[in-house]
Amino acid sequence: AQIIHHMQRKWAEKLRNSPKFWKPLYVRASCSEPGTATKLNLLVVGEVGDGKSTLINAFLPEGTEGAKAGLAARGLTKEITAYHWIPILGLQPVLYDSPGVGDQDVTIPSLIAQIEERLKETCSDNKFNAVLVTTPLVDVRVKLGAQVVRALIDKGFVSGNKWDNIILVGTKSDLATEEQLDFFRNELVREFFPLAPEGPKNPLFAIANKKDYTDVVKCILEIGKRPSHIEYKSPSAEQLSRLVAEKCGLELKAFEKELEDARQREAAATERAKKAEMKAAQYAPYEPFLRAFLPPGSAPVVGPYKGNRKNMGAPKTVDLSLPRQLFRKGPDEALRPGSRVRVKGLQGAQHYNDRQAYCVKWLDENGRWRVKLEDGDHEKEVDIRPDNVEHLMGHYTVAVTLSTPSDLEELDSEGYNGTLLKSACTEAGMAIERLKSMADVEDFYFTENDGKLTRKKEDLSFPVEAKITWILPPPLQSVSTSDALRNKKRLGLYFGGKWCPHCPPFSTRLKEFYATYTKSDPEFEVIYISSQRDSRCTAEQYFLKEHGDWLMMSCDDAAKVFQDLMCEFNLNGIPSFVIINKDGTFITEYGREIVQELPPHDVVQDKMFYDLPLGQEVELSKIGKKRSHLASLKHQRFTVRGFDQDGDPYVNLEDANGALQRHYIQPVKGASEEVSIEVLISSKDEAETELKAAIDKAQLSDGILADYMVVTDATKKTQKLGPGDMIPESMRYPVSAKLVFEKPKSCTS
């Protein structure tokens, strides 16, 4: 003890940097030989940032790749993953890291479905022995992750001593005060575990931080003395939703539906995995024979389901099942009474600029709109020229006159079904059915006779006007899918949502990219598939205002295919941009990276949005940092010899540790292929400026020089000029210049 105390004082830095020093002595001294220990399956559950992954990485064998740990706003772990600890006193702990509650890419119903599917394992070797629930000590409360676990235990665990298989782990103890530590031991533990007779006699709990997991190890050893497994039976979606939905701040019916859908998806995924494992097991005896026909160093043809990325085959195909109808942006709607506007550009009354108002009527006598806007706590009428208002598409306000308190009661109780609102909408030229079926109410306030504005229903001086503002879906045109894609061969499926902070910036970049790229590749089209977290109105408004002139799948159709396609393409979040052929042949899921990092000209010339047939001659053109050991092989020629289960191509390169991502390679171009830009030069003085503008517009990479230029003047005289040659003085302006670029083998673009 004195020696350890001295080491902690003098060698603190070494202890922190060398886990083998600070791991509990009895853990290191009593490690069993691999393969002789009893397997112990432990599921780790908690919120994003609770320290789950850090705990799991504490006792992994040296050289083992651990769980992703650290700070990330969207969470790091996206699916339940197993990690094998070092053996301890005859036990082999296998910890299963789960997505954190609150992960923006894995919803709570999806997480519950993942956990349930694992808990329902029938094979005794795969059943869980315990659940570790993490909660930071500094929060001094039972967090949402722990509450979700409680709901699963209460309604799904069927064994009599179910609470004996639960370990509550208070993490980040190095940041907690003594008062917070005492509160955890004396209050939180009692709050989390139910009181007798249902609860455990001696509840298991641990206090830990990234430098000391001694308590956790002790609890795991205690679980090893209890041979029972967790028995789980899924409660009804309605029953579980009632317990969890309110805690998550979600609507009950929506939560219940999402939970049912997630359960079906997980059950289907498990069934597919089992079939693949059975198939692999059938062919396993023939693996040595099949391996003999592969090149040296190649992967076996058959193998386990998970991680089997080396099965070469035909290009991956996907059943798109596109709906019969898609949406395209329609014409802008004109201003009319009730339209919401934003005031702008006023010189004499600048304090009204940037304020919202709604149109009352058009004044023919002076050619202006009479609008009503908020002026402090009053509503004021102002006549404004059309140039000084900006139409807020989809925002409409209806004024309903309320003569007596009974009219207010009718508006509250009847709403869309009442005669007051119906007549007001008819007078304003709005279809009440359109409001009732699609719209979201944005604002609601009252205006009294003196113009006073209030949002309180109490103490109103009747008669008053109730002003109700809706956000209506924008004008979208329904088009036949077959007509819209008649001349298209390649599609970009854009998975996104307004709610995601990363989607609007990507939409802006994709809009610019699309406008330039489709000029060179008119057979390419984008289809936007909206996340279900956006309402119909929000999704369509977002598509109208921030997207390019491409297509959108209706929200009803998107809800049916969004999750299935995300799983099919192995996507972890949004925004995602997947490139496929119209017939469903997969090309690449790295469309987002390509659009963000490369100019459209490079994408066109490298044919990154084209599929690669078997036998296609290619070169490694854009090797990134992860493949830096292949940098010396740039522009050497290889042949596509197969595809893995994710659709990534293999080339005849033994050192290429698996399939290469599509945007690393490009088809080898024929000797006669060239790139050209044509520009009209108006005068000698403007020649340099106009040439530079043309190159910038084409978005060529820096450092690319033209091999030669062909110029034709007004008299049809043509001359070929080499690099650095000036346009001859004899040429008459305007001059048409064609810049020709032959792709050099020493350059990546």
C-alpha positions in Angstrom: 0.0 0.0 0.0 2.8 2.4 0.8 4.6 1.6 -2.4 1.4 2.2 -4.4 0.8 5.5 -2.5 4.3 6.6 -3.4 3.8 5.7 -7.0 0.6 7.7 -7.2 2.4 10.7 -5.8 5.6 10.5 -7.8 4.7 8.7 -11.0 1.2 10.2 -11.5 1.9 11.1 -15.1 3.1 7.6 -16.0 0.1 6.1 -14.3 -2.3 8.2 -16.4 -0.5 7.3 -19.6 0.1 3.6 -19.0 -3.2 1.8 -18.3 -1.4 -1.4 -17.4 -0.1 0.4 -14.3 -3.3 1.7 -12.9 -5.5 -1.3 -13.7 -6.4 -3.0 -10.5 -3.7 -5.4 -9.5 -6.1 -8.4 -9.0 -7.4 -7.9 -12.5 -3.9 -8.1 -14.1 -2.6 -10.8 -11.8 -5.6 -13.2 -12.3 -6.1 -13.0 -16.0 -7.1 -16.3 -17.5 -5.8 -17.8 -20.6 -7.9 -16.9 -23.7 -10.5 -19.5 -24.5 -10.7 -21.0 -21.0 -12.9 -18.2 -19.4 -16.7 -18.3 -19.0 -18.4 -15.8 -21.4 -20.3 -13.0 -19.8 -22.5 -10.8 -22.1 -23.1 -7.3 -20.8 -25.2 -4.6 -22.5 -24.1 -1.0 -21.9 -26.8 1.7 -22.2 -26.8 5.4 -21.5 -27.2 8.8 -23.0 -24.9 10.5 -25.6 -21.7 11.7 -23.8 -22.2 9.6 -20.6 -18.9 7.8 -21.1 -20.2 4.4 -22.3 -17.5 3.9 -25.0 -14.7 5.2 -22.7 -15.7 2.5 -20.1 -15.7 -0.2 -22.8 -12.2 0.7 -24.0 -10.7 0.5 -20.5 -9.9 -3.2 -20.5 -9.6 -4.1 -24.2 -6.6 -6.2 -25.2 -3.6 -4.2 -26.4 -3.8 -3.6 -30.2 -7.6 -4.1 -30.3 -9.6 -1.4 -32.1 -11.9 0.1 -29.5 -15.2 1.8 -29.5 -15.4 5.4 -30.9 -15.1 7.7 -27.8 -15.1 11.4 -27.4 -17.3 14.5 -27.8 -19.7 14.5 -30.8 -23.0 16.5 -31.0 -24.6 13.7 -33.0 -23.2 10.8 -31.1 -20.5 8.3 -32.2 -21.9 4.8 -31.8 -24.7 4.0 -34.4 -25.4 0.3 -33.8 -24.9 -2.2 -31.0 -21.3 -3.5 -31.3 -19.6 -6.2 -29.2 -16.1 -5.7 -27.6 -14.2 -8.5 -25.8 -12.4 -7.5 -22.6 -9.4 -9.2 -21.3 -10.3 -12.3 -19.2 -10.8 -11.6 -15.5 -10.8 -14.4 -12.8 -12.1 -17.0 -15.2 -14.7 -14.7 -16.8 -14.6 -13.4 -20.4 -16.6 -10.1 -20.3 -18.1 -9.2 -23.7 -19.4 -5.6 -23.5 -22.0 -4.5 -26.1 -21.8 -0.8 -26.8 -25.2 0.8 -27.8 -26.1 4.1 -29.5 -26.6 6.8 -26.9 -30.1 8.0 -26.0 -30.4 11.4 -27.7 -28.3 10.4 -30.8 -29.6 12.6 -33.7 -29.2 9.7 -36.2 -30.7 6.9 -34.0 -34.1 7.8 -32.6 -35.3 6.4 -29.3 -37.8 4.0 -30.8 -35.1 2.7 -33.2 -32.7 2.3 -30.2 -35.4 0.4 -28.2 -36.0 -1.9 -31.1 -32.3 -2.6 -31.4 -32.0 -3.4 -27.7 -35.1 -5.6 -27.7 -33.9 -7.6 -30.7 -30.6 -8.4 -28.8 -32.4 -9.1 -25.5 -34.7 -11.7 -27.3 -31.7 -14.0 -28.2 -32.7 -17.6 -27.7 -29.2 -19.1 -27.8 -27.8 -19.3 -24.3 -24.4 -18.3 -25.5 -25.7 -15.0 -26.9 -28.1 -14.1 -24.0 -27.2 -11.2 -21.8 -26.1 -11.7 -18.2 -26.5 -8.1 -17.2 -27.2 -4.5 -18.3 -24.8 -1.6 -17.3 -26.7 1.7 -17.1 -24.4 4.8 -17.2 -25.3 8.2 -15.8 -22.9 11.1 -15.0 -22.5 11.8 -11.3 -22.4 15.6 -12.0 -26.0 15.6 -13.3 -27.4 14.4 -9.9 -30.5 12.9 -11.5 -31.8 9.8 -13.2 -31.2 10.7 -16.8 -33.4 9.8 -19.8 -31.2 6.9 -20.8 -31.7 5.3 -17.3 -35.4 6.0 -17.5 -35.7 4.2 -20.8 -33.9 1.1 -19.3 -36.3 1.2 -16.3 -39.3 1.0 -18.7 -37.8 -2.0 -20.5 -37.1 -3.7 -17.2 -40.5 -3.0 -15.8 -42.5 -4.2 -18.8 -40.2 -6.6 -20.6 -37.9 -8.5 -18.2 -39.8 -11.6 -17.1 -37.4 -13.4 -14.7 -38.3 -13.1 -10.9 -35.0 -11.6 -9.9 -34.7 -9.2 -12.9 -33.2 -6.3 -10.9 -30.3 -8.5 -9.8 -28.9 -8.3 -13.3 -28.7 -4.5 -13.5 -25.6 -2.4 -12.7 -26.0 1.4 -12.2 -22.7 3.1 -13.1 -22.0 6.7 -12.0 -19.4 8.0 -14.5 -17.1 11.0 -14.4 -16.5 10.8 -10.7 -13.3 12.8 -11.1 -15.5 15.8 -11.9 -18.0 15.3 -9.0 -17.9 16.8 -5.6 -18.2 14.8 -2.3 -21.8 16.0 -2.0 -22.7 14.7 -5.4 -21.0 11.4 -4.7 -23.0 11.0 -1.5 -26.2 12.0 -3.3 -25.6 9.3 -5.9 -25.0 6.6 -3.2 -27.9 7.5 -0.9 -30.5 9.0 -3.2 -30.1 8.2 -6.9 -29.5 4.5 -6.3 -32.7 4.2 -4.3 -34.6 6.2 -6.9 -33.4 4.0 -9.8 -33.8 0.6 -8.1 -37.4 -0.2 -6.9 -38.0 -0.8 -3.2 -38.6 -4.3 -1.8 -40.1 -6.8 -2.5 -39.6 -6.2 -6.3 -36.2 -4.6 -6.0 -32.9 -6.3 -5.3 -31.7 -6.8 -1.7 -28.2 -5.5 -2.5 -28.4 -3.4 -5.7 -25.2 -3.3 -7.8 -23.9 0.2 -8.4 -20.4 1.5 -9.2 -18.6 4.9 -9.2 -16.1 5.3 -12.0 -14.0 7.6 -14.1 -11.6 7.1 -17.0 -8.7 6.5 -14.5 -10.4 4.1 -12.2 -13.0 1.4 -13.0 -12.4 -0.8 -9.9 -16.0 -0.7 -8.8 -17.2 -1.7 -12.2 -14.9 -4.7 -12.2 -16.1 -5.8 -8.8 -19.8 -5.6 -10.0 -19.0 -7.7 -13.1 -17.3 -10.3 -10.9 -20.5 -10.3 -8.7 -22.6 -10.9 -11.8 -20.3 -13.8 -12.7 -21.5 -15.5 -9.5 -25.1 -15.3 -10.6 -25.6 -17.9 -13.4 -29.1 -16.5 -14.5 -29.6 -14.9 -17.9 -31.9 -12.0 -18.7 -35.3 -13.3 -20.1 -37.1 -10.7 -22.2 -40.6 -10.6 -23.7 -41.5 -7.5 -25.8 -44.4 -5.6 -24.3 -47.0 -4.1 -26.7 -45.9 -0.9 -28.5 -48.8 1.0 -26.9 -47.8 -0.1 -23.4 -44.2 0.8 -23.8 -45.0 4.1 -25.6 -47.1 5.3 -22.7 -44.1 4.9 -20.4 -41.4 6.4 -22.6 -43.0 8.9 -25.0 -43.9 11.5 -22.4 -40.4 11.4 -20.9 -39.0 12.0 -24.4 -41.3 14.9 -25.1 -42.8 13.0 -28.1 -46.4 12.6 -29.2 -47.8 9.2 -28.1 -49.3 8.0 -31.4 -46.3 9.0 -33.4 -43.9 7.3 -31.0 -46.0 4.1 -31.0 -46.1 4.0 -34.8 -42.3 4.6 -35.1 -41.6 1.9 -32.5 -43.7 -0.7 -34.4 -42.0 0.2 -37.7 -38.5 0.0 -36.0 -39.4 -3.4 -34.5 -40.3 -4.7 -38.0 -37.1 -3.4 -39.5 -34.9 -5.0 -36.8 -36.7 -8.3 -37.0 -36.3 -8.4 -40.8 -32.6 -7.5 -40.5 -32.0 -10.3 -38.0 -33.7 -12.8 -40.2 -31.5 -11.7 -43.2 -28.4 -12.0 -41.0 -29.4 -15.5 -39.9 -30.0 -16.7 -43.4 -26.6 -15.3 -44.5 -24.9 -17.1 -41.6 -26.6 -20.4 -42.4 -25.5 -20.1 -46.1 -21.9 -19.3 -45.0 -21.9 -22.3 -42.7 -23.0 -24.6 -45.6 -20.1 -23.5 -47.7 -17.5 -23.3 -45.0 -16.3 -26.9 -45.5 -15.4 -26.0 -49.1 -13.5 -22.9 -48.2 -10.0 -24.4 -48.5 -10.9 -25.8 -52.0 -12.2 -22.4 -53.2 -9.3 -20.5 -51.7 -6.9 -22.5 -53.9 -8.4 -20.7 -57.0 -7.8 -17.2 -55.6 -4.7 -15.1 -56.2 -2.2 -15.1 -53.3 -3.2 -12.8 -50.4 -6.8 -12.6 -51.5 -9.7 -13.1 -49.2 -11.7 -16.4 -49.0 -14.8 -16.6 -51.0 -17.1 -17.5 -48.1 -17.0 -16.2 -44.5 -19.1 -14.9 -41.6 -21.9 -12.5 -42.3 -20.6 -9.5 -40.3 -17.5 -7.8 -41.7 -17.5 -10.0 -44.8 -16.5 -7.3 -47.3 -14.3 -9.4 -49.5 -16.9 -11.5 -51.4 -16.5 -10.4 -55.0 -19.5 -10.6 -57.3 -21.6 -8.6 -59.7 -22.4 -4.9 -59.2 -24.8 -4.3 -56.4 -28.4 -3.6 -57.5 -31.2 -2.1 -55.4 -35.0 -2.3 -55.9 -35.9 1.4 -55.9 -39.6 1.0 -56.2 -40.0 4.7 -57.2 -43.6 6.0 -56.8 -45.7 6.8 -59.9 -45.7 10.5 -59.2 -42.9 12.9 -58.1 -43.0 16.7 -57.3 -41.3 19.5 -59.1 -41.3 23.2 -58.2 -44.3 25.0 -59.5 -44.8 28.7 -60.5 -44.7 31.3 -57.8 -48.1 32.3 -56.5 -49.1 36.0 -56.8 -49.9 38.3 -53.9 -53.5 38.3 -52.8 -55.5 39.4 -49.7 -54.2 37.4 -46.7 -50.7 36.8 -48.1 -47.9 37.4 -45.6 -45.2 39.8 -46.7 -42.0 41.4 -45.2 -41.6 45.1 -45.6 -38.3 46.3 -47.2 -36.6 49.3 -48.8 -38.7 52.0 -47.2 -36.8 55.3 -47.0 -39.2 57.6 -45.2 -40.4 55.1 -42.6 -37.3 52.8 -42.2 -38.5 51.6 -38.8 -41.1 49.5 -40.7 -38.4 47.6 -42.7 -38.0 43.9 -42.0 -41.4 43.7 -40.2 -44.0 41.2 -41.2 -47.4 42.2 -42.3 -50.4 40.7 -44.3 -52.1 42.1 -47.3 -55.6 43.5 -46.8 -56.5 44.7 -50.3 -55.1 46.1 -53.6 -55.7 49.8 -54.2 -56.2 50.5 -57.9 -56.2 54.3 -57.4 -52.6 54.5 -56.3 -51.2 51.1 -57.4 -50.3 50.0 -53.8 -51.1 47.2 -51.4 -52.8 48.1 -48.1 -51.1 46.0 -45.5 -51.6 45.6 -41.7 -48.4 45.3 -39.6 -47.6 45.2 -35.9 -46.6 48.6 -34.5 -45.7 48.0 -30.9 -48.8 46.7 -29.2 -51.1 48.0 -32.0 -51.9 46.9 -35.5 -51.5 49.6 -38.1 -52.6 49.9 -41.8 -50.0 51.2 -44.3 -50.2 51.6 -48.1 -47.0 50.2 -49.7 -45.8 49.9 -53.2 -45.3 46.3 -54.5 -41.5 46.9 -54.8 -41.4 47.4 -51.0 -42.8 44.0 -50.0 -41.3 40.6 -50.1 -43.8 37.8 -50.5 -43.4 35.1 -47.8 -44.5 32.1 -49.8 -47.0 29.9 -48.1 -47.8 32.3 -45.2 -51.5 33.4 -45.1 -53.5 35.4 -42.6 -57.3 35.3 -42.2 -59.3 37.8 -40.1 -62.3 36.4 -38.3 -64.7 38.9 -36.8 -65.9 37.9 -33.3 -68.9 40.0 -32.1 -69.6 38.3 -28.8 -67.8 35.9 -26.3 -69.9 33.1 -27.8 -68.2 33.6 -31.1 -64.9 33.1 -29.4 -66.2 29.9 -27.8 -67.3 28.6 -31.2 -63.9 29.4 -32.7 -62.2 27.5 -29.9 -64.5 24.5 -29.9 -65.5 24.2 -33.6 -62.3 25.4 -35.3 -62.3 24.4 -38.9 -65.8 23.0 -38.7 -67.3 26.3 -37.5 -69.3 28.7 -39.7 -67.2 31.7 -38.6 -63.9 30.4 -39.9 -65.4 28.9 -43.0 -67.0 32.1 -44.1 -63.9 34.2 -43.4 -61.8 31.8 -45.5 -64.3 31.9 -48.3 -64.3 35.7 -48.3 -60.5 35.7 -48.4 -60.5 33.2 -51.3 -58.9 30.3 -49.3 -60.1 26.7 -49.4 -60.8 25.6 -45.9 -60.1 22.0 -46.9 -56.5 23.0 -47.8 -56.0 24.5 -44.4 -57.6 21.6 -42.6 -55.6 18.9 -44.3 -52.1 20.4 -44.7 -51.5 23.6 -42.7 -49.7 24.4 -39.5 -50.9 27.4 -37.4 -48.0 29.8 -37.1 -49.6 32.8 -35.2 -52.9 33.7 -33.4 -53.8 37.1 -32.0 -56.6 39.6 -31.5 -57.2 43.2 -32.6 -59.7 45.4 -30.8 -61.6 48.3 -32.2 -59.0 50.8 -31.2 -56.3 48.8 -33.1 -54.9 47.4 -29.8 -53.2 44.0 -30.4 -53.2 41.2 -27.8 -52.6 37.5 -27.7 -54.6 37.0 -24.5 -58.2 35.7 -24.6 -59.1 37.3 -21.3 -60.6 40.8 -20.9 -61.3 41.3 -24.6 -63.6 44.2 -25.5 -65.9 42.9 -28.1 -66.2 43.1 -31.1 -62.7 42.0 -32.0 -60.9 40.5 -35.0 -59.1 37.2 -34.5 -56.1 37.0 -36.8 -55.0 33.4 -37.6 -51.8 32.9 -39.7 -51.1 29.6 -41.4 -48.0 28.2 -43.1 -49.3 26.4 -46.2 -47.4 24.0 -48.4 -45.8 25.7 -51.4 -47.1 25.3 -54.9 -45.6 22.0 -56.2 -46.4 20.3 -59.5 -47.1 16.6 -59.6 -45.3 15.0 -62.5 -45.3 11.4 -63.8 -42.1 9.6 -62.7 -41.7 8.0 -66.1 -42.0 11.4 -67.9 -39.7 13.2 -65.5 -37.0 10.5 -65.8 -37.5 9.7 -69.5 -34.1 10.9 -70.7 -32.2 10.3 -67.4 -29.8 7.4 -66.8 -28.3 8.2 -63.4 -29.9 9.4 -60.2 -28.7 11.1 -57.1 -30.8 10.2 -54.1 -30.6 13.0 -51.6 -31.6 12.0 -48.0 -32.0 15.1 -45.8 -34.2 17.2 -43.6 -34.7 20.8 -42.6 -34.2 19.9 -38.9 -30.6 18.7 -39.5 -28.2 21.6 -39.2 -25.9 20.0 -41.8 -28.5 19.7 -44.5 -29.2 23.4 -45.5 -25.4 24.1 -46.2 -25.2 21.0 -48.2 -28.3 21.9 -50.2 -26.8 25.2 -51.1 -23.6 23.5 -52.3 -25.5 20.8 -54.2 -27.6 23.5 -55.8 -24.5 25.2 -57.2 -22.9 21.9 -58.2 -26.1 20.6 -59.9 -26.5 23.8 -62.0 -23.0 23.4 -63.4 -22.7 19.6 -63.6 -26.0 19.0 -65.5 -24.8 21.2 -68.3 -22.2 18.5 -69.1 -24.2 15.5 -68.0 -27.9 16.1 -68.8 -28.7 12.5 -68.2 -28.3 13.0 -64.4 -31.1 13.9 -62.0 -31.5 14.4 -58.3 -34.5 13.1 -56.2 -34.9 14.6 -52.7 -36.2 12.1 -50.0 -37.2 13.9 -46.8 -36.8 12.7 -43.3 -39.9 11.9 -41.4 -38.9 14.3 -38.6 -39.9 17.2 -40.9 -43.7 17.8 -41.2 -45.1 17.8 -44.7 -45.4 21.6 -44.7 -41.8 22.1 -43.4 -40.3 19.6 -45.9 -42.1 21.2 -48.9 -41.2 24.8 -47.8 -37.6 23.7 -47.4 -37.6 22.1 -50.9 -39.1 25.2 -52.5 -36.8 27.7 -50.9 -33.4 26.0 -50.6 -33.2 23.3 -53.2 -32.3 23.3 -56.8 -34.5 22.6 -59.8 -34.7 18.8 -59.3 -37.4 16.4 -58.1 -38.9 15.6 -54.7 -40.6 12.4 -53.5 -43.9 13.2 -51.7 -43.7 13.0 -47.9 -46.1 10.0 -47.8 -44.0 8.1 -50.3 -40.8 9.1 -48.6 -42.0 7.8 -45.2 -42.5 4.3 -46.7 -39.0 4.0 -48.2 -36.7 6.3 -46.2 -35.5 3.9 -43.5 -35.4 0.9 -45.9 -33.2 2.8 -48.4 -31.0 4.1 -45.6 -30.4 0.6 -44.4 -30.0 -0.8 -47.9 -27.2 1.7 -48.6 -25.7 1.3 -45.1 -26.1 5.1 -44.4 -25.6 6.3 -40.8 -27.1 9.8 -41.0 -28.1 12.8 -43.1 -27.3 14.5 -45.3 -26.5 11.6 -47.6 -26.2 11.6 -51.3 -26.2 8.2 -53.1 -25.5 7.8 -56.8 -27.2 4.9 -58.7 -28.3 4.0 -62.2 -32.0 4.4 -63.0 -32.2 0.6 -63.2 -31.0 0.3 -59.6 -27.3 -0.5 -60.2 -25.4 1.0 -57.3 -22.5 3.4 -58.1 -21.4 5.1 -54.8 -22.7 6.3 -51.5 -20.0 8.9 -51.2 -21.9 11.5 -53.3 -21.9 14.0 -50.5 -18.1 13.9 -50.2 -17.7 14.2 -53.9 -20.0 17.2 -54.2 -18.4 19.0 -51.2 -14.8 18.4 -52.1 -14.5 18.3 -55.9 -15.5 20.8 -58.7 -18.1 19.6 -61.2 -15.6 19.6 -64.0 -13.5 17.0 -62.2 -16.5 14.8 -61.5 -17.5 15.0 -65.2 -14.1 14.2 -66.5 -13.4 11.4 -64.0 -16.9 9.9 -64.6 -17.4 9.5 -60.9 -21.2 9.3 -61.3 -20.9 6.4 -63.8 -21.0 2.7 -63.0 -17.9 0.6 -63.6 -18.5 -2.6 -65.6 -16.4 -5.7 -64.9 -13.2 -5.6 -66.9 -13.2 -1.8 -67.0 -9.7 -0.4 -67.2 -9.2 2.2 -64.4 -6.5 4.2 -62.6 -6.2 5.3 -59.0 -6.8 9.0 -59.2 -7.7 10.4 -55.8 -6.1 8.4 -53.1 -6.9 10.0 -49.7 -5.0 9.9 -46.4 -6.5 6.6 -45.4 -4.9 5.0 -48.5 -1.7 7.0 -48.4 0.4 3.8 -48.9 -1.1 3.6 -52.4 -0.1 7.1 -53.4 2.8 5.8 -55.4 0.4 3.9 -57.6 -1.5 6.9 -58.9 -2.3 6.7 -62.6 -1.1 3.2 -62.9 -3.7 1.1 -64.8 -5.8 -1.7 -63.2 -8.8 -3.7 -64.1 -12.1 -4.0 -62.2 -12.5 -7.7 -61.2 -15.5 -7.6 -58.9 -17.6 -5.8 -56.3 -18.1 -6.4 -52.5 -21.5 -6.6 -50.8 -21.6 -2.8 -50.3 -21.1 -2.2 -54.1 -17.5 -1.0 -53.9 -15.2 -2.2 -56.7 -12.1 -4.4 -56.4 -9.2 -4.0 -58.7 -6.3 -6.4 -59.5 -4.1 -5.0 -56.8 -3.0 -7.3 -54.0 -1.9 -4.5 -51.6 -5.3 -2.8 -51.7 -6.6 -4.3 -48.4 -10.2 -4.7 -49.6 -12.5 -2.9 -52.0 -11.7 0.7 -52.9 -14.3 3.5 -52.6 -15.6 4.6 -55.9 -14.3 8.2 -55.8 -10.7 6.9 -55.5 -10.7 5.5 -59.0 -11.6 6.7 -62.5 -11.9 5.0 -65.9 -8.9 5.3 -68.1 -9.7 7.7 -70.9 -9.0 7.0 -74.6 -6.1 8.7 -76.3 -8.4 11.0 -78.3 -10.4 12.3 -75.3 -10.0 16.0 -74.5 -11.6 18.7 -72.5 -12.5 22.1 -74.1 -13.9 25.4 -73.2 -15.2 27.9 -75.7 -15.4 31.7 -74.9 -16.1 34.8 -77.0 -13.6 37.5 -76.5 -15.0 41.0 -77.3 -11.8 43.0 -77.6 -8.1 42.8 -77.1 -8.2 44.7 -73.8 -10.8 42.3 -72.3 -9.1 39.1 -73.5 -7.4 38.2 -70.2 -10.4 39.1 -68.1 -12.9 37.1 -70.2 -10.6 34.0 -70.4 -10.1 33.9 -66.7 -13.9 34.3 -66.1 -14.5 31.3 -68.5 -12.0 29.1 -66.6 -13.5 30.1 -63.2 -17.0 29.4 -64.5 -15.9 25.9 -65.6 -14.6 25.4 -62.0 -11.3 23.9 -63.2 -8.8 22.8 -60.5 -5.9 25.1 -59.7 -2.8 24.6 -61.8 -4.5 23.2 -65.0 -3.0 24.8 -68.2 -4.5 24.6 -71.7 -2.4 22.4 -74.1 -3.4 24.7 -77.1 -6.0 27.2 -78.2 -7.9 27.5 -81.5 -9.0 31.0 -82.3 -11.5 32.1 -85.0 -12.0 35.8 -85.7 -14.9 37.7 -87.3 -13.7 36.9 -90.9 -13.7 33.1 -90.1 -9.9 33.1 -90.1 -8.7 30.2 -87.8 -5.4 29.7 -86.1 -4.0 27.2 -83.6 -1.9 28.7 -80.8 0.4 26.9 -78.4 0.8 27.6 -74.6 1.9 31.2 -74.0 1.2 32.4 -77.6 -0.6 35.7 -77.9 -3.6 36.3 -80.2 -2.1 37.8 -83.4 -2.7 41.5 -84.1 -4.1 40.6 -87.5 -7.2 38.8 -85.9 -10.4 40.9 -86.0 -12.5 41.0 -82.9 -14.7 39.6 -81.6 -12.7 36.4 -81.5 -14.0 32.9 -80.6 -11.4 31.0 -78.6 -11.5 27.3 -77.9 -9.2 26.2 -75.1 -8.3 22.5 -75.3 -7.0 20.5 -72.2 -5.6 17.0 -72.6 -5.5 15.3 -69.2 -1.9 14.7 -68.2 -0.9 11.5 -66.5 1.1 13.4 -63.8 -1.9 15.3 -62.5 -5.0 14.2 -60.6 -7.5 16.3 -62.6 
